[in-house]
Amino acid sequence: MEDQDLRRKIKFILRFAKALHTVGAPAHTLESVFMDMCQMLKIHGTILSLPTSIITSFKDGDEEITRILRVEPMGINLGKLAQVDSVAQDVINGLVSYEEASERLDDIFLSDDPYGKRITVLHFTFYAIGFMVLIGGTWADVIGSAIVGSLIGLVSLFKPEKSVSQLTEALMAILASLATYLLAKLIPDLNVGVVILSSLVMFLPGLFITIAIAEIATQNLASGTSRLVGGLMILLKLTFGVFIGSKIATWFHYSPISMEFARLPNWIAFVFLPFVALMSMVGFKAQKSDWKIVTLAGVFGYSCAKLGTFYLGPELGTFFGGACVGAMSNIFARTFNRPSSIFQFPGIILLVPGSLGYRSLNFLFERNVLGGLDTAFHMVTLAMALVVGLFLGNVIVKPRQSL
């Protein structure tokens, strides 16, 4: 292989790996796609993917090239992931050159957010309402969640400096806590704990922790451990923010936080379920044309998990839901020749145990160590059940490809 041709291929593979990392691909998925790409292009390559960096090595005969990339992930972005997959398919099929593919990847990441400010605020509002209905509450809580969720959505539109952005979760938690306590004076019987939890649901790292456990389970120990610690730090900032907000509220003689879950009628949850699932479009920045798939995935995953929980209990129910979503996402990928993540992530987002992590740390801040540890263990159990279920889904229906 000519030296120039080798470097052209390496440059494209690195750009492709960085693109996948940026849109939120887990370490085991990224490394698997990387190895498949190297094999297709007849290059011997190795890779180590970490949450903020990529280390690669390529070898062709006696020549060896090592590259280290520093990456800042933007979170899961299904819209850009689908476009990146399309570019990869064109390169593999010989439809575009490596240089053209690299330019297309650059254009993808320079494109604007498909959803404007109004849609973003509505996303926070409806997700807060829907999540509150799914976990329990009253009609007063519906109003409280809508108000506080909208407030959090409006504040999230402001882009703080980097030094301040590191405190985003804590500041949002303080704001949500104070706003909810204020509403508690205006709205009788407001379930303060449920409203705060619902308004902060967009910041809960449930999916983050689930991906971390999946990476650890696939022996990506460095990436999984780093991601898990990052998720726990987000939980700590959220819980500490709520704790500070509640302490400030006591200066004004507000009542302490309560975590009572008074369930609305079951039919209300199923009415709101499609709206909650649809809101994943904005959270995952999926392409607008995929709204039917994203909504169907959310409804399908939640329904399977609820059915499994009714007959098998919460742990096996989550396992059953994960297996169903894993298998169906691969069927979707094979049928439409698109990344399975477009169906998988929206399908499991309502199953991840992020709220349990928040409640666990909330117990610890209240000096209830036994309750905190019990809830934390329950969170890890559910996350592991979901991960194993997804892996079983890959066994039931073989994936189209690594994505």
N, C-alpha and C positions, 0 to 999 in steps of 0.2 A: 504494500500500500504506500502510495506516495505520501510524503510528509505533509504536504499542503492539504490533501484530501483527509488525512487523519485529523488534523487540527480543525478542519471545517466541521467534521462530524462531532468532535469533542465539544466544540463551541456550541453547537446546537443542543447536544445532550445536556450540557450544563445549564443552558438557558431554559430548556424544558423542565429540568429538575427544579430549578429555582422557581419557575412558574407554578409548578405543582405545590411546592412548599408554601408559596405565598397565598394560594387559595385554600390552604388548610388541610392538605392531604396528610394523613397519619404516616408515621415513619415506616411502618411495615408496607403500606401501600406504595409510598414513594420509592422505597428501595426495590420493591418488586417490579414496578414499572421501569425503573432505571435499568435493572438487569435485563428485562425484556427488550428494552430499546438497544442496549449494547449488543445483545445477541442478534437482533435483527440487522444491525449495522456492522456486524462481524468485528466488534471491538471487545477486548477483555477489560472489564471495568469493575471497580469495587466502590462502595459508597457507605458513609456513616451519616445518617440524618439526625440532627438534634433540633430542639424547638427554635433555636435562633441561628443555626449555622448548618452548612453542608460540607463534608470533607469527602473528596473523590480522588481516585487514582486510576489511571488508564495505562495499559501496556500493549505495545505492538512490537513484537520481536524483542530487541534489546532496548528499545526506547520506552521510558516510563515518564508519565506526566501526572503531577499531583496538583490539585486545585482546592482551595479553601474559600468558601463563599459565606459572607455574613448576610443573613436574611431576617427581615422583620415581617412576620406573618400578619395578614390583614383579617384573619378569621376565615371561616368557611364561606366561600363565595361560589355557589353552584352555577351561576351564570357564566362566570369566567372559566370555571372548571370544564363546562361543556364546550366552550370555545377552544380551550387548550387541547382537549381531546380531539376535536375536529382537525386542528393543525397537525397533531401527531399522526392521525389517520392519513392525511394528505401526504405527509412526508414518507410514511411507510409504503404507501401505494405509488410513490414516485410522481405525484402530481405537482409538487412544488419543490424548489431547491431549499437547501439548508438556510441560505441567506434570506430568501423570501419568507420562510417559516419563522425565522428570528424576528423579522420586521413585523410579521403578523402578531407574534407574541407581545412585542412592545406596544403595538396599537391596542391590543386587548387590555393591557394594564393602564393605558393612558385614557381609556374610555371613561365616561362619566357614570356615576351611580344611576341605575335605571329608575330609581324611586326618589321623588322629590321630598321636600320638607313636610308637606301636608300628609303624605302617605306614611312617612316615618312616625309622625305624631299619632296618627290613627293606629299604626302598628302597635305602639306602646299601649294605647288606650284599650284596644280590643283584646290584646294578649293578656293584659292585666285582668280585664273582666272575665274572659274565657277561662283563664287559669284559676281564678278565684272560684268560679262556678264548678270547675272540675274537682278541686280539692275540698270545697265546702264553704258555706257562708250563708248570709241572709240577703234579702232584697236591699237592705240598707248598705250592706257590704258591696253590692253591685254598684251603687251610686258612688260610694267612697273609693272603690278601685278605679272607676272611670275618671274621677277627678284627680286623684293622686297619680295614676298612670299617665294621664295627659300632661300633668305638670312635669313629670320626669321626662316625658318625650320632648317637651318644649325645651327644657334645660339641656338635653342631650344634643340639641342642634348646634350649640355653641362649642367650638373646637378650642379647648384650652391649650396653653403652652405645654411643652413636654414635661416640665417639672411638675406642673399641676395635674396633668393627665394621669400620673402615677397614683393619684389619690381619687380618681374618678369614682370608683366603687364606694369608697368611704363617704365622700361628699354626697353622692346620690342617696346613700342609706340614711345619712343625717337628715337630708331634705325630706325624704319619704316618711321618716319617723315623725319629724316635727309637724309636717302637713297632716298626717293621719291623726295625731293627737289633737290638733286644732279642729279637725272635722268631728272628732269624738265629742266635742262640746256642742256642735251644731246638729249632729245626727244622732238621735237616741239609739242605744243598743248596737253601736258600731263595733264590730269585731276587729279591734286594732291590730292584733297579730296577723290575721289573715290578710287584711288590706295591705299592710306593709310588705308581707311576703309576695303578694300578687303584683304589687307595683314594682318590685325589684326583680321579678322573675327573669327579665331579659339579661340581667347581670349574673345570674346564678350559673356557676361553671359545671352544671351536671353533665353536659355533653363533653366538656373539656376533660373531666375526671374519667368518664367512660372510655374516651379515646386513650387516655393514659393507661388505664387498666388493660385495654386491648393491646397496646404496644408492649407492656410488660409481659403479657401472656404470649406474645409472639417473639419473646427474647430480645426485644429492642429495649434493653434495661435502662440505658443511659437516657434515651429520649423519653421513655415512659415515666421514669422517676422524676426527671426534670419537669415534665408536664404535670405530673401529679402534685408536686410541691407548688407549682404555679397556681393550680386550681385551688389548693388549700389556702394559699395566700389571698386569693380573691374572696374566698369564703370568710377569712379572718377580717378582711377590710370591710366587707358588708356587715358582718355581725358586730364588729366594733363600732361602725357608723351608727347602726341602730341603737346600740348600747349608749353611745354618746347622746344621740337624739332623745332617748328616753330619759337620760339624766337631766338634760336641759329642760325637758318638759316638766320634770318634778319641781323645778324652780317656780313654775307657774301653777303648781298644784294640780297637775294632770294625773290621772290614774295610771298605775303601772300596766305594762303590756300584758295582754292575755292571748293565749293560743287556743281558743275554743273553736271547734269545727262543727258548726250546725249545718247539716246538709240540706240543700235545696232538693226539691223533687227530682228523681232520676231523669225524667224526660227533659228537664231544663238543660242538663249537662249534654244530652245528645243533640239538642237544638243548637247549642253554642259550639259543639265540637267542630263542625265544618268551618266555622269562622276562625276558630283558633288554629286549625290546620292551615287555612288559607294564609294566615298571618306569617307562616314560615316562609312564604315567598319573599317578604321584605327582610326577615331576619337572616336568611341564607342568601339573599340577593340573587334569587333564581331568575331565569329569563321569564318575561311576562307570558310567553306562549306555553310555559310549563305549569300554569296555575292549576289545571285539572289534575295533573300527575301529582303535584305537591299536596293538594287538598286530599286526593284519594289516599296518598301514602299516610298522611297524618291520621285520617279516619280509620284506615285499615289497621295500622299499628296499634292505636289506642283500643280499638274494638277487640282485636285479638288478645291483647293483654288483659282487658277486662273479662273476657270470656274465660281465659285461662285462670285468672285470679278467682273467679266464681267457683270453678270446679277443683282447682289445684292449690289455691293459696297464693299469696303475693309473690313469693320467690319463684315458684314454678310457673306462675302466671306471667311474670316478666320474662322468664326463659322462653316460654311458648311464644309470647309476642315477638321477642327478638328473632326466634327461628323463622317465624312466618314472614317478618319483614326482610330478613336476610335472603330467604328463598325467593320471595316475590321481587326483590330488587334485582336479583340475577335474571329472573324471567323477563323483567322490564328491559334490562341491558341487552339480553339476547334478542328480544323481539324488535327493539327499536335501534339497536347498535349504538347505544349511548352509555355514558358512565352510570354504573349502578348507584353511585352516591346521590344522584338526583332523586331517587326514590328512597334510599336507605336513611339518609340524615333526617328528612322530614318525617319519616316513618317512626323513628325512635326518639325524636325530640320530646314527645310527651311521656316517654317511659323513663327517661334518665332521672336519677334520684337527687337532683340538685337541691330541692327543698329540704330533704332530709339532712343534708350537710349543714345547711343554714340553721335548722332547728337543733342539730347536735351542738353546734358552737354556741347557740343561744342558751342552751341548758348549761354549758360550761361557764359562760359569763355570769349565770345566776347561781353559781357554786353547786349546781346539781350534776356532780361528776358522773354518778351512776347512770342517770338519764342521758347525759351527753354521750358516754361511751356506748350505751345500748343503741342509741339512734345512729351513731357513727358506724357501728358494726352492721346495722341493718342497711345503711346506705351502701357500704362496700359489698354486702351480699347481693343486693339488687343489681348493682353495677356489674358484678361478676356474672350474675345470671343472664343479664342482657348481652354481655360480650360473648359468653359461651353459646347463647342462643343464635347470635349472628354467625358465629363460626359453624354451628350446625347447619344453618341455612345455606352456607357455602358448600357443605357436603351434600345436602339434599339436591341442590341445583348448582352445578358447576358454574363459576363465574365466566362471563364472556372473555374478560381479560383482567389485568390487575386493577384497573380503575372500576 
